[in-house]
């Protein structure tokens, strides 16, 4: 989980909902994509 340390404590600005995916947008312009694949949650982050 160390790859998500950069978003810990960051203010959440927006949540966008898509088909089989939600995107969390944080104050420092980082994005966290949460998807469902094969019945499991999968997370990918994109640094600023």
Residue pairs with C-beta under 8 A, 6 or more apart in sequence:
3 45
4 32
4 43
4 45
6 28
6 30
6 45
6 47
7 26
7 30
7 32
7 45
10 26
10 27
10 28
10 30
11 26
11 27
12 24
12 25
12 26
12 27
13 25
13 26
13 27
14 24
14 25
15 22
15 23
15 24
15 25
16 22
16 23
16 25
20 35
20 36
21 33
21 34
21 35
21 36
22 33
22 34
23 31
23 32
23 33
23 34
24 31
24 32
24 34
25 31
26 32
28 48
29 48
30 45
30 46
30 47
30 48
31 45
31 46
32 43
32 44
32 45
32 46
33 43
33 44
33 45
33 46
34 41
34 42
34 43
35 41
35 42
35 43
35 44
36 42
